[in-house]
Amino acid sequence: MLDNVPDFIATREQADVVFEEFFKTGDLDLFSRHRQAMIDDVHRGSLAIMRGSGNELGPFEEFISALEEHGVITLDEAFALGDRYIAFKRTKAA
């Protein structure tokens, strides 16, 4: 893992480091260890239901969901990050 990416995410500043690294590299695997560490069994169950109904979240969305669940970001911040992600994907596709 990259040296500048924190191992543990407890603050918005730490989350921002992860997001900025993602927006530089586009590497969705960057979120893997943080998602696994932050998502509990209840959250995993919700994600499994979503997956089973065809509404599966991707790694970016799961990370945002975990951050919001833990109070690291607000719901408004989650939506703003989602908008940034959509813009990023559109730029990459162009």
C-alpha positions as CSV (number, residue, x, y, z in Angstrom):
1,M,0.0,0.0,0.0
2,L,1.1,3.5,-0.6
3,D,3.0,5.2,2.2
4,N,0.9,8.4,2.2
5,V,-2.4,6.5,2.6
6,P,-3.3,6.0,6.3
7,D,-3.9,2.5,7.6
8,F,-6.8,3.6,9.8
9,I,-9.5,6.1,8.9
10,A,-11.1,8.0,11.8
11,T,-11.1,11.6,10.5
12,R,-12.2,13.5,7.4
13,E,-8.6,14.5,6.8
14,Q,-7.5,10.9,6.7
15,A,-10.4,10.0,4.4
16,D,-9.4,12.9,2.1
17,V,-5.9,11.5,1.7
18,V,-7.5,8.2,0.5
19,F,-9.8,10.1,-1.9
20,E,-7.1,12.3,-3.3
21,E,-4.9,9.2,-4.0
22,F,-7.8,7.6,-5.7
23,F,-8.5,10.6,-7.9
24,K,-4.8,10.7,-8.9
25,T,-4.6,7.0,-9.7
26,G,-8.2,5.8,-10.4
27,D,-7.3,2.6,-8.5
28,L,-10.5,1.3,-6.8
29,D,-8.4,-1.3,-4.9
30,L,-7.2,1.5,-2.8
31,F,-10.5,1.3,-0.8
32,S,-10.4,-2.5,-0.2
33,R,-8.7,-2.7,3.2
34,H,-10.5,0.3,4.6
35,R,-13.9,-1.0,3.6
36,Q,-13.2,-4.4,5.1
37,A,-12.0,-2.9,8.4
38,M,-14.9,-0.4,8.7
39,I,-17.9,-2.5,7.7
40,D,-19.4,-4.6,10.4
41,D,-21.7,-7.6,10.1
42,V,-24.9,-5.6,10.0
43,H,-23.5,-3.4,7.3
44,R,-22.3,-6.4,5.4
45,G,-25.8,-7.9,5.6
46,S,-27.3,-4.7,4.1
47,L,-24.7,-4.8,1.3
48,A,-25.5,-8.4,0.6
49,I,-29.2,-7.6,0.3
50,M,-28.4,-4.8,-2.1
51,R,-26.2,-7.1,-4.1
52,G,-28.9,-9.8,-4.2
53,S,-31.5,-7.3,-5.5
54,G,-29.2,-6.0,-8.3
55,N,-28.3,-2.8,-6.5
56,E,-24.7,-3.6,-5.5
57,L,-22.5,-0.7,-4.5
58,G,-19.0,-0.4,-6.0
59,P,-15.8,0.0,-3.9
60,F,-16.1,3.8,-3.9
61,E,-19.7,3.8,-2.8
62,E,-19.1,1.2,-0.1
63,F,-16.2,3.3,1.3
64,I,-18.4,6.4,1.3
65,S,-21.1,4.4,3.0
66,A,-18.8,3.2,5.7
67,L,-17.4,6.7,6.3
68,E,-20.9,8.1,6.7
69,E,-21.9,5.2,8.9
70,H,-19.0,5.9,11.3
71,G,-19.6,9.7,11.3
72,V,-16.4,10.5,9.4
73,I,-18.4,12.4,6.8
74,T,-21.9,13.8,6.6
75,L,-24.6,12.7,4.2
76,D,-24.1,15.9,2.2
77,E,-20.4,15.3,2.0
78,A,-21.1,11.7,0.8
79,F,-23.3,13.1,-2.0
80,A,-20.7,15.7,-2.9
81,L,-18.0,12.9,-3.1
82,G,-20.4,10.9,-5.3
83,D,-20.8,13.8,-7.7
84,R,-17.1,14.2,-7.9
85,Y,-16.7,10.5,-8.6
86,I,-19.3,10.7,-11.4
87,A,-17.4,13.7,-12.9
88,F,-14.2,11.7,-12.6
89,K,-15.6,8.7,-14.4
90,R,-17.0,10.9,-17.2
91,T,-13.6,12.6,-17.7
92,K,-11.9,9.2,-17.9
93,A,-14.5,8.0,-20.4
94,A,-14.1,11.1,-22.7
